[in-house]
């Protein structure tokens, strides 16, 4: 895993990164959490919005019931944080983007709102996994249509799937992707071997290429996929068939 973040020409870094590697038992039920947030500079305090959102997510996610699905846990927490941001801006908006990745057992879950990006780097191919929540009109593509704290009704994009050994997940702020583009990101990932060096190279290259924004990158490599975890088993409970109606003295799977 590697992470890097830099102010660039700005006086304050309003990006935030968070990686949580819990104890093995908790990792089996809840997984590993990685997240990036980009506070909106035009709001009351973008840095506070980004940092507080990742802090709340990191602390509260691991306190949710083990029987909750990952999407359910993330959605409850992000809705609560959205309300907190709206209530604590002192009459001014507190806004931030947020993209979070949970790796648990054989599966991943991605949560996304705003214009940070998540990419999957696999077999030399860069696959974008998120959509930018911005206006599509020319000269308006820097204006967010979705962010934490922006609206009372928060809509978060979710994506789930199977992990593959050797693949890498990249989370970047717009200070990186808007300057380097997919081709620039691809070139750096192809030429760097270690995730930490790759993350540092992405941030450095973005500012050398003229990015005027904070730039942040978080990269994790999936070395191997473990056997199914407790969390994977719990997630499948809803798909298991119900037993037939039982009668007294009936045998069922070896039990009377």
FIMARKOL-179172 format. One record per residue (C-alpha): residue in one letter; x, y, z. Coordinates in steps of 0.25 Angstrom, whole numbers, plus 2048, in hexadecimal, padded with zeros to 3 digits. Last residue first. Layout:
AXYZ;...
//
This chain:
X77A77683E;X78877B838;X78F77482D;X78C77E823;X77D77E827;X77777282D;X769773831;X76576F840;X75A77A840;X757780833;X75F78A82B;X75B794820;X765794815;X77279B817;X7747A9811;X77D7AA805;X78A7B2807;X78A7C0800;X7887C980B;X7937C2813;X79D7C5808;X7A37D280E;X7A57CA81B;X7AE7C0814;X7B67CB80D;X7B87D281B;X7BD7C6821;X7C77C5816;X7C87BD809;X7D67B8807;X7E17C3804;X7E37CB7F7;X7F27CD7F5;X7FB7D97F3;X7F07E37F1;X7F87F07EF;X7F37FD7F5;X7F580B7F0;X7F18187F6;X7F38257EF;X7F28347F3;X7F48417EB;X7F084F7F1;X7EC8587E5;X7F48617DC;X7F88557D3;X80385A7CA;X80A84D7C4;X81484D7CF;X80984E7D9;X8028417D3;X81083A7D2;X81383C7E0;X8058367E5;X80682A7DB;X8158277DE;X8128277ED;X80681D7EB;X80F8147E2;X81B8147EC;X8128107F7;X80B8057EE;X8197FF7EA;X81C7FC7DC;X81B8097D4;X81C8097C5;X80E8047C1;X80780C7CD;X80D8197C8;X8098177B9;X7FB8137BD;X7F981F7C5;X7FE8287BA;X7F58217B0;X7E98227B9;X7EA8317BA;X7F68377C1;X7F08457C5;X7E28417C8;X7E68347CE;X7EF8397D8;X7E98467DE;X7DC83F7DC;X7DF8367E8;X7E48287E6;X7E08197EB;X7E880E7E4;X7E57FF7E6;X7EF7F57E1;X7ED7E77DB;X7F77DC7DD;X7ED7D37E3;X7DF7D67DF;X7D47DB7E9;X7C57D87E6;X7BB7E37E4;X7B37EE7EA;X7B07FC7E6;X7A88077ED;X7A58157E9;X7A081E7F4;X7938277F4;X7928317FF;X784837801;X78684380A;X78F849800;X79E84E7FF;X7A384980C;X7AB83D805;X7AC8407F7;X7A383E7EA;X7A18487DE;X7AF84D7E0;X7B48597D7;X7C18577D1;X7BB8537C4;X7B48607C2;X7BD8667B7;X7B685D7AD;X7A98577B2;X7AA8497B8;X7A884E7C7;X7AF8457D1;X7AE8387D8;X7BA8317D1;X7B78227CE;X7BE8177D5;X7C580A7D2;X7D080F7C7;X7D78037C2;X7E68057BF;X7EC7F97B7;X7FA7F37B9;X7F57E67BE;X7EC7ED7C9;X7EC7FB7CE;X7DE7FE7D4;X7DB80C7D5;X7D38147DF;X7D18237DD;X7CE82F7E5;X7C38377DF;X7B78377E9;X7B182B7F0;X7B681D7F0;X7B58107F8;X7BD8037F3;X7BB7F57F8;X7C67EA7F6;X7C57DB7F7;X7CD7CF7FA;X7CF7D1809;X7CC7E080B;X7D27EC804;X7CA7F9807;X7CC8057FE;X7C7813800;X7C681F7F7;X7C282C7FE;X7BF83A7F9;X7BE845803;X7B5851807;X7B2859813;X7A886480F;X7A7871817;X79D873822;X7A686F82D;X7AB863825;X7A785982F;X79985582C;X79B85281D;X7A884A820;X7A184282A;X79683E821;X7A0839816;X7A7832821;X79B82A825;X798827816;X7A6822815;X7A5819821;X79881381D;X79D81180F;X7AA80B813;X7A480181C;X7997FD812;X7A37FB807;X7AC7F2810;X7A07E9813;X79C7EA822;X79C7DD82A;X7AA7E1830;X7A37ED837;X7A97FB834;X7B57FF83D;X7C07FC833;X7B980782A;X7B8811835;X7C7814837;X7CC814829;X7BF81B823;X7BF82682E;X7CE82982B;X7CC82981C;X7C183381D;X7C883C828;X7D483D81F;X7CD841812;X7C384A818;X7CE851821;X7D7853815;X7CB85980D;X7C8863817;X7BD86D814;X7BB869806;X7C386E7FA;X7CE8647FC;X7C68587FB;X7CD84D803;X7D28417FB;X7D1834802;X7D8827801;X7D5819807;X7DB80C80A;X7D4802813;X7D87F3816;X7CE7E9819;X7C27E8822;X7C07DA827;X7CE7D4823;X7D57E2826;X7CF7E2834;X7D57D4837;X7E27D8831;X7E47E5838;X7E17F1830;X7E87F8824;X7E2805822;X7E780F817;X7E281D816;X7E682980D;X7E283780D;X7E2843803;X7E0851808;X7EF854808;X7F186280B;X7FA86D805;X7F78697F7;X8038687ED;X8038597EE;X7FD8547FB;X8038467FB;X7FD8387FE;X80382A7FD;X7FF81C800;X80580E7FD;X800800800;
//
